[in-house]
Amino acid sequence: MAEGLAGYFTDEHTRDTLHHLLDAGVVAEAPAPGASVEPGEGPLSGKTLVVTGTLPGFSREEAEEAIRAAGGHAAGSVSANTDYLVAGEMAGSKLAKAEKLGVPVIDEDGFRRLLDGKA
């Protein structure tokens, strides 16, 4: 394993990529010792949400980060364990699967209410 890691970091392409990231101002931070990597407490604690389609007020990454910040789990696919599907414009197969499974579908306004703990 150590040999594989050493090889990765001595690879010319890896070094160049890391230097480009540093030159662009990317700063990597490790979590503080003892910091929890589990979802925190919040209005979405214990809930699993999937985001699909285009949300005017959020990029996909921002929506998923908001879910995690509110204590929820941002999943990539719809299943019977999904609590909500957040569906924006151009929602496709995930919307069809959520409807088939009876998963509640909410729009961006409903998503914001859930994040605020008002739903």
C-alpha positions as CSV (number, residue, x, y, z in Angstrom):
1,M,0.0,0.0,0.0
2,A,2.8,2.4,0.9
3,E,4.5,1.6,-2.4
4,G,1.4,2.5,-4.3
5,L,1.0,5.8,-2.4
6,A,4.6,6.7,-3.0
7,G,4.3,5.9,-6.7
8,Y,1.2,8.1,-7.0
9,F,2.9,11.1,-5.4
10,T,6.1,10.7,-7.4
11,D,4.2,10.4,-10.7
12,E,4.9,13.5,-12.9
13,H,1.2,14.0,-13.8
14,T,0.2,13.9,-10.2
15,R,2.9,16.4,-9.2
16,D,1.9,18.8,-12.0
17,T,-1.8,18.6,-11.1
18,L,-1.0,19.3,-7.4
19,H,1.2,22.3,-8.4
20,H,-1.6,23.6,-10.6
21,L,-4.0,23.4,-7.8
22,L,-1.6,25.1,-5.4
23,D,-1.0,27.9,-8.0
24,A,-4.7,28.4,-8.3
25,G,-5.0,29.0,-4.6
26,V,-6.4,25.7,-3.5
27,V,-5.7,25.1,0.2
28,A,-6.3,21.6,1.6
29,E,-7.4,21.3,5.2
30,A,-7.6,18.1,7.2
31,P,-10.5,17.8,9.6
32,A,-9.5,18.8,13.1
33,P,-8.5,15.9,15.3
34,G,-11.6,14.3,16.8
35,A,-13.9,16.2,14.4
36,S,-17.0,14.2,13.4
37,V,-17.2,13.1,9.8
38,E,-20.8,11.9,10.4
39,P,-23.7,14.1,9.5
40,G,-24.4,16.6,12.2
41,E,-27.6,17.4,14.0
42,G,-30.1,19.6,12.2
43,P,-33.5,19.7,10.6
44,L,-32.6,16.9,8.2
45,S,-31.0,14.5,10.7
46,G,-31.7,11.0,9.7
47,K,-33.1,11.9,6.4
48,T,-31.8,10.9,2.9
49,L,-32.4,13.3,0.0
50,V,-31.6,13.0,-3.6
51,V,-31.2,16.1,-5.9
52,T,-32.1,16.0,-9.5
53,G,-32.6,18.5,-12.3
54,T,-31.7,22.2,-12.2
55,L,-32.3,24.3,-9.2
56,P,-32.1,28.1,-9.9
57,G,-30.7,28.9,-6.4
58,F,-28.3,26.0,-5.9
59,S,-25.7,24.2,-7.9
60,R,-25.9,20.4,-7.4
61,E,-22.8,20.6,-5.1
62,E,-24.3,23.5,-3.0
63,A,-27.6,21.6,-2.6
64,E,-25.8,18.5,-1.4
65,E,-23.6,20.4,1.0
66,A,-26.7,22.2,2.4
67,I,-28.3,18.7,3.0
68,R,-25.2,17.6,4.9
69,A,-24.9,20.8,6.8
70,A,-28.5,20.3,7.9
71,G,-27.7,16.8,9.2
72,G,-29.0,14.8,6.3
73,H,-27.5,12.4,3.8
74,A,-27.2,13.4,0.2
75,A,-27.6,10.3,-1.9
76,G,-26.9,9.9,-5.6
77,S,-29.8,7.6,-6.5
78,V,-33.4,7.1,-5.5
79,S,-34.3,4.0,-3.5
80,A,-37.1,3.0,-1.1
81,N,-34.9,4.5,1.6
82,T,-35.0,8.0,0.1
83,D,-37.0,10.4,2.2
84,Y,-37.3,13.2,-0.3
85,L,-36.4,13.9,-4.0
86,V,-35.5,17.5,-4.6
87,A,-36.6,18.0,-8.2
88,G,-35.7,21.0,-10.3
89,E,-36.2,21.7,-14.0
90,M,-35.3,19.0,-16.4
91,A,-35.7,16.2,-13.8
92,G,-35.6,12.9,-15.5
93,S,-35.3,9.2,-14.6
94,K,-34.8,9.9,-10.9
95,L,-38.2,11.7,-10.8
96,A,-39.9,8.8,-12.5
97,K,-38.3,6.3,-10.1
98,A,-39.3,8.5,-7.0
99,E,-42.9,8.6,-8.3
100,K,-42.9,4.9,-8.9
101,L,-41.6,4.2,-5.3
102,G,-43.9,6.8,-3.7
103,V,-41.0,9.0,-2.5
104,P,-42.2,12.5,-1.7
105,V,-41.0,15.0,-4.4
106,I,-40.3,18.6,-3.4
107,D,-39.3,21.7,-5.4
108,E,-36.7,24.3,-4.4
109,D,-39.1,26.2,-2.2
110,G,-40.0,23.0,-0.3
111,F,-36.3,22.2,0.0
112,R,-35.6,25.6,1.5
113,R,-38.4,25.0,4.0
114,L,-36.9,21.7,5.0
115,L,-33.5,23.2,5.4
116,D,-35.0,25.9,7.7
117,G,-36.9,23.2,9.7
118,K,-40.3,24.6,8.6
119,A,-41.7,21.6,6.8
